[in-house]
Amino acid sequence: MLPNTGKLAGRTLFITGASRGIGKAIALKAARDGANVVIAAKTAQPHPKLPGTIYTAAEEIQAAGGKALPCVVDIRDENQISNAVEQAVKKFGGIDILINNASAINLTGTVETPMKKVDLMLGINLRGTYLTSKLCIPYLLKSKNPHILNLSPPLNLNPVWFKNHTAYTMAKYGMSMCVLGMAEEFRGSIAVNALWPKTAIQTAAMDMLGGSGISKQCRKVDIIADAAYSILNKPTTYTGNFTIDEDILRAEGISDFDTYAVVPGHPLLPDFFLDSDPEEVKKQMVDEGTMAEQANAGGMAGGPIAATFKAIQGILSPDVIKTTQGVYKFNITGDDAGVWYIDLKNGPGSAGFGEPPNGEADVIMTLDGVDFIKMFKGQLKPTMAFMSGKLKIKGDMTLAIKMEKMMTMMTSKL
């Protein structure tokens, strides 16, 4: 872990999305120096699934040694941001650091992504970052060592990072383009940089997105907080950089990264946008111990696929139907291509070959037969298959996540 030096004492950080996760971790790291933190986030009342509010975060910041100003802010709303900035200046005398952390994610294809979700991601990730920066910059220019730090990736134009979730990539890259432009616009006056994790980071949102078991493949938020702390203590001449957390900390002399792992020694899930070779990323996303790819997909797929669906039919229960309430269609590709279904909504449930017999599917999954077998044997996590492009999903993503949880339950029974 990177030790605190006290250099952020008395400095004021304006952090979007700081009520939980990465934003709160950065806030707490700064608070241990005695910094002032403006918590600009929407959560004033407890979320049914995500822990923390702006007020509980403020209590933690104060307990860590800092001062806190919780502000209810939807960063799509110019008036709310402006009011929070004014409150920050009135309470703390100015703003020294802006952390653009708030972000929205929806990993679906072009046809499957509702425009409401597109507007949400562009409104928070791109417009929110631009607008918050615009309103903070007049005060940052008055600071002795001002910084803007965006939690966004390097601008990797490899199509593999666009094809499965174009809207999300455009929105996230919008944050990075703010870095590219503002770093040059304010060179010599404000340091503007981006920070991105090398591996997946364990947060409540990641647990919701990835399902049970994802956390052991992640690092803790502390690694981002430590890397951000290092960047924020650099002079304004350090600007225009798209940094990776591990690289920043290696430069600080840290070599043992197991301390940041949720489960030390466990293989880690690479984060988006960092590939040098997409095929290599796909290989890394398969759990250790997974069987090697078979040259003849049909050799594994034919009989085992039918046997798998037969086994699924045999373990369906009223509890599974009640808690899932979804119809799944599987487009299996490869030498033994075909359409299969699992109905966990109608009657006692059913599974088998062909189109769902009781209407349209809520979720359509397309993948190779080899990967299908691996998923139901517990040798390939659906989350990793999806992130690497091996699994394509159309339809209700919430139900898709439920399928992963069900697969985990089935693994011990199939």
C-alpha positions in Angstrom: 0.0 0.0 0.0 1.2 3.5 -0.7 1.7 5.5 2.5 0.1 8.9 3.1 2.4 11.8 3.2 0.1 14.6 4.4 0.6 16.6 1.2 -3.2 16.9 0.5 -3.9 18.4 3.9 -6.2 21.4 3.6 -6.7 20.8 -0.1 -10.3 20.6 -1.5 -11.3 17.7 -3.7 -14.6 17.7 -5.6 -15.4 14.1 -6.4 -18.4 12.9 -8.4 -19.9 9.6 -7.5 -18.1 9.6 -4.1 -20.9 7.9 -2.0 -19.4 4.4 -2.6 -16.9 2.4 -4.5 -13.8 4.0 -6.2 -15.0 7.6 -5.6 -15.3 7.0 -1.9 -12.0 5.1 -1.7 -10.2 8.1 -3.2 -12.0 10.4 -0.8 -10.9 8.4 2.2 -7.3 8.3 1.0 -7.3 12.1 0.8 -9.1 12.4 4.1 -6.3 10.6 5.9 -4.1 13.6 4.9 -6.7 16.0 6.3 -8.2 17.0 3.0 -11.6 18.6 2.4 -13.9 16.4 0.3 -17.0 17.5 -1.6 -19.2 14.3 -2.1 -21.2 15.1 -5.3 -23.5 12.1 -5.8 -27.2 11.3 -6.2 -27.6 8.8 -3.3 -29.2 10.7 -0.5 -31.4 7.7 0.6 -30.2 4.1 0.9 -30.2 2.2 -2.4 -32.0 -1.2 -2.1 -29.0 -3.1 -3.6 -26.0 -0.7 -3.3 -24.6 0.3 0.1 -23.9 3.9 1.2 -25.2 7.4 0.8 -23.5 10.8 0.6 -24.1 11.2 4.3 -22.6 7.9 5.4 -19.6 8.6 3.1 -19.3 12.0 4.8 -19.2 10.3 8.2 -16.4 8.0 7.1 -14.4 10.9 5.6 -14.6 12.8 8.9 -13.7 9.7 10.9 -10.6 9.3 8.6 -9.4 12.8 9.5 -10.9 14.9 6.7 -13.7 17.4 6.3 -16.7 16.6 4.2 -19.5 18.4 2.3 -22.2 16.0 1.1 -24.1 17.4 -1.9 -27.0 15.8 -3.7 -25.9 16.1 -7.3 -27.1 14.5 -10.6 -24.3 15.5 -12.9 -26.6 15.7 -15.8 -28.2 18.7 -14.1 -26.2 22.0 -14.6 -27.9 23.8 -11.7 -27.2 21.0 -9.2 -23.5 20.9 -10.2 -23.3 24.7 -10.1 -24.9 24.8 -6.6 -22.5 22.2 -5.3 -19.5 24.1 -6.7 -20.8 27.3 -5.0 -21.3 25.5 -1.7 -17.8 24.0 -1.9 -16.2 27.4 -2.5 -18.2 29.0 0.3 -17.3 26.3 2.8 -13.7 25.5 1.9 -12.6 28.7 0.0 -12.0 27.1 -3.4 -11.5 23.9 -5.3 -8.0 22.3 -5.9 -8.8 18.9 -7.4 -11.7 17.5 -9.5 -12.2 13.8 -9.7 -14.6 12.8 -12.5 -15.5 9.4 -11.3 -19.3 9.1 -11.8 -20.1 6.8 -14.7 -23.0 4.7 -16.1 -22.5 1.3 -17.8 -24.8 -0.9 -20.0 -23.0 -3.6 -22.0 -25.4 -4.3 -24.8 -25.3 -4.1 -28.6 -26.6 -1.3 -30.8 -30.1 -2.8 -31.4 -30.6 -4.0 -27.9 -29.6 -0.8 -26.1 -32.7 1.4 -25.4 -32.1 5.1 -26.2 -32.9 5.9 -22.6 -29.7 3.9 -21.6 -27.7 5.6 -24.4 -28.8 9.0 -23.1 -28.0 8.0 -19.6 -24.4 6.9 -20.4 -23.7 9.9 -22.6 -25.3 12.3 -20.1 -23.3 11.0 -17.2 -20.0 9.9 -18.7 -19.4 12.4 -21.4 -21.7 15.4 -20.8 -21.4 15.2 -17.0 -17.6 15.0 -17.0 -17.4 17.9 -19.5 -19.9 20.0 -17.5 -18.5 19.4 -14.1 -15.0 20.2 -15.4 -16.3 23.4 -17.1 -17.9 24.7 -13.8 -14.9 23.8 -11.6 -12.1 25.1 -13.9 -12.5 28.8 -12.9 -11.7 27.9 -9.3 -9.1 25.3 -10.3 -7.2 28.1 -12.1 -6.8 29.9 -8.7 -5.3 26.8 -7.0 -1.5 26.4 -6.6 -1.4 22.8 -7.9 -4.7 22.1 -9.6 -5.6 18.7 -11.0 -8.5 17.1 -13.0 -8.4 13.3 -12.9 -10.9 11.3 -15.0 -11.5 7.6 -14.3 -11.4 6.7 -17.9 -9.4 4.4 -20.2 -6.8 5.0 -22.8 -8.2 5.7 -26.3 -7.8 2.2 -27.7 -9.5 2.1 -31.2 -9.3 -1.7 -31.5 -12.8 -2.7 -32.8 -13.0 -5.5 -30.3 -13.9 -2.9 -27.6 -16.7 -1.4 -29.7 -18.5 -4.3 -31.3 -20.3 -5.7 -28.2 -21.2 -2.3 -26.5 -20.7 0.6 -28.9 -22.8 3.0 -26.8 -20.9 2.4 -23.6 -17.5 2.6 -25.3 -18.4 5.9 -27.0 -19.6 7.3 -23.6 -16.5 6.1 -21.7 -14.1 7.3 -24.4 -15.9 10.7 -24.2 -14.4 11.1 -20.8 -11.0 10.3 -22.2 -11.4 12.8 -25.0 -12.0 15.4 -22.3 -8.6 14.6 -21.0 -7.0 14.8 -24.4 -8.5 18.2 -25.2 -8.4 19.9 -21.8 -4.8 18.8 -21.0 -3.7 20.8 -24.0 -6.1 23.6 -23.5 -4.9 24.2 -19.9 -1.3 23.0 -20.2 0.8 24.9 -17.7 -2.2 25.8 -15.6 -4.1 22.6 -14.7 -2.9 19.0 -14.8 -5.5 16.9 -16.6 -5.0 13.1 -16.6 -6.9 9.8 -16.8 -6.6 6.8 -14.6 -7.7 3.3 -15.4 -7.3 -0.1 -13.6 -5.3 -2.9 -15.1 -7.7 -5.4 -13.7 -11.4 -5.5 -12.7 -12.0 -3.7 -9.4 -14.4 -5.1 -6.8 -17.3 -2.8 -6.1 -21.0 -3.3 -5.3 -21.8 -2.3 -8.9 -19.3 -5.0 -10.2 -21.0 -7.6 -8.0 -24.4 -6.7 -9.6 -22.9 -6.7 -13.1 -20.8 -9.9 -12.8 -22.8 -12.0 -10.4 -21.6 -14.1 -7.6 -18.0 -15.2 -7.6 -16.8 -12.2 -9.6 -15.1 -10.5 -6.6 -12.4 -13.1 -6.2 -11.1 -12.2 -9.7 -10.8 -8.5 -8.8 -8.6 -6.1 -6.9 -9.8 -3.9 -4.2 -10.6 -0.2 -4.7 -7.5 0.6 -2.6 -5.3 0.2 -5.7 -7.1 3.0 -7.5 -7.1 5.2 -4.5 -3.3 4.8 -4.1 -2.7 5.4 -7.8 -4.9 8.5 -7.7 -3.1 9.8 -4.6 0.2 9.5 -6.4 -1.0 11.4 -9.4 -2.6 14.2 -7.4 0.7 14.9 -5.6 2.5 15.4 -8.9 3.1 19.0 -10.3 0.9 20.4 -13.0 3.6 19.7 -15.5 2.4 16.0 -15.3 -0.5 16.3 -17.6 -2.1 14.6 -20.6 -1.4 11.1 -19.4 -3.5 8.0 -19.7 -2.3 6.1 -16.7 -2.8 2.6 -15.5 -3.0 2.0 -11.8 -0.3 -0.7 -11.6 2.2 1.3 -13.7 1.8 4.3 -11.4 2.4 2.3 -8.3 5.4 0.4 -9.8 7.0 3.8 -10.4 6.4 4.5 -6.7 8.4 1.4 -5.8 5.5 -1.0 -5.1 6.1 -4.5 -6.4 3.8 -6.7 -4.3 0.3 -6.3 -5.7 -1.2 -9.3 -3.9 -2.0 -6.9 -1.1 -4.5 -5.3 -3.4 -6.2 -8.5 -4.5 -9.5 -9.5 -3.0 -8.2 -13.1 -3.0 -4.4 -13.0 -3.0 -2.9 -15.4 -5.6 -6.2 -15.9 -7.5 -6.1 -15.2 -11.3 -7.4 -11.7 -12.0 -9.9 -10.5 -14.6 -8.3 -8.0 -17.1 -10.2 -4.7 -17.4 -11.7 -3.4 -20.6 -9.8 -1.5 -23.3 -6.2 -2.6 -22.4 -5.5 -5.3 -24.9 -2.4 -5.6 -27.1 -3.8 -8.8 -28.6 -7.6 -9.4 -28.3 -7.1 -13.2 -28.6 -4.7 -13.2 -25.7 -7.2 -11.3 -23.6 -9.8 -14.0 -24.4 -7.4 -16.6 -23.2 -6.8 -14.7 -20.0 -10.5 -14.5 -19.3 -10.8 -18.3 -19.1 -10.3 -19.7 -15.6 -7.1 -21.5 -14.9 -7.5 -25.2 -15.4 -9.9 -24.9 -18.3 -9.4 -27.5 -21.0 -7.6 -26.4 -24.1 -9.6 -25.4 -27.1 -10.5 -28.5 -29.2 -9.6 -28.5 -32.8 -12.9 -30.2 -33.6 -15.7 -28.3 -31.8 -18.2 -30.9 -32.8 -16.3 -33.6 -30.9 -17.3 -31.9 -27.7 -20.5 -30.2 -28.6 -23.0 -32.7 -30.0 -23.7 -35.3 -27.4 -22.7 -33.2 -24.4 -25.0 -30.3 -25.4 -28.0 -32.6 -25.6 -27.0 -34.3 -22.3 -26.7 -30.9 -20.6 -30.2 -29.8 -21.6 -31.5 -33.1 -20.5 -29.8 -32.7 -17.1 -31.2 -29.2 -16.8 -34.7 -30.4 -17.4 -34.2 -32.9 -14.6 -33.2 -30.3 -11.9 -35.8 -27.6 -12.6 -37.7 -26.8 -9.5 -40.5 -24.4 -8.4 -38.0 -22.3 -6.5 -35.9 -21.8 -9.6 -38.9 -20.8 -11.7 -40.2 -18.4 -9.1 -36.9 -16.6 -8.6 -35.9 -16.4 -12.3 -39.0 -15.8 -14.3 -37.3 -15.7 -17.7 -37.1 -17.6 -21.0 -33.7 -18.2 -22.5 -32.8 -19.0 -26.1 -29.3 -20.4 -27.0 -28.1 -20.0 -30.5 -25.3 -22.6 -30.5 -22.7 -22.2 -33.3 -19.9 -24.4 -34.5 -20.0 -27.9 -36.1 -23.1 -28.8 -34.2 -25.1 -25.6 -34.6 -28.6 -25.4 -33.3 -31.2 -23.6 -31.3 -32.0 -24.6 -27.7 -34.0 -23.1 -24.9 -34.6 -23.0 -21.1 -38.0 -21.8 -20.0 -37.9 -20.7 -16.4 -41.1 -18.7 -16.5 -44.0 -20.9 -17.7 -45.6 -23.8 -15.7 -43.1 -26.2 -14.3 -40.4 -25.0 -16.6 -38.7 -26.9 -19.5 -35.5 -27.2 -21.4 -34.7 -28.7 -24.8 -34.1 -28.4 -28.5 -35.7 -25.8 -30.7 -37.4 -22.5 -30.2 -39.1 -21.7 -26.8 -42.5 -23.3 -27.0 -44.3 -20.7 -24.9 -43.5 -17.5 -26.8 -40.5 -15.3 -27.4 -37.3 -15.5 -25.4 -36.5 -12.8 -22.9 -32.7 -13.4 -23.4 -30.9 -14.7 -26.4 -27.4 -16.0 -26.0 -25.2 -16.8 -28.9 -22.0 -18.8 -28.4 -19.9 -21.7 -29.7 -20.8 -25.2 -28.6 -17.4 -25.7 -27.0 -17.9 -22.6 -24.8 -21.4 -23.5 -23.9 -20.2 -26.8 -22.5 -17.5 -25.0 -20.6 -19.9 -22.6 -19.1 -22.3 -25.3 -17.8 -19.3 -27.3 -16.4 -18.1 -24.2 -14.5 -14.9 -24.0 -16.6 -15.8 -20.7 -18.2 -17.5 -17.8 -16.4 -20.3 -16.3 -18.5 -19.2 -12.8 -17.4 -15.7 -13.5 -18.8 -17.1 -15.1 -22.0 -19.3 -12.0 -22.5 -16.5 -9.5 -21.9 -14.1 -11.3 -24.2 -16.7 -11.5 -27.0 -17.2 -15.3 -26.9 -20.8 -14.8 -25.6 -23.2 -12.4 -27.2 -26.3 -11.4 -25.3 -29.5 -9.8 -26.5 -32.4 -8.9 -24.3 -32.9 -8.4 -20.6 -29.4 -8.1 -19.0 -30.8 -8.6 -15.5 -32.2 -12.0 -16.5 -28.9 -12.8 -18.1 -27.1 -12.2 -14.8 -29.7 -14.5 -13.1 -28.7 -17.2 -15.6 -25.1 -17.0 -14.4 -26.2 -17.4 -10.8 -28.3 -20.4 -11.9 -25.4 -21.9 -13.8 -23.3 -21.7 -10.6 -26.0 -23.7 -8.8 -26.3 -26.2 -11.6 -22.6 -26.9 -11.8 -22.7 -29.1 -8.7 -25.7 -31.0 -10.0 -24.9 -31.5 -13.7 
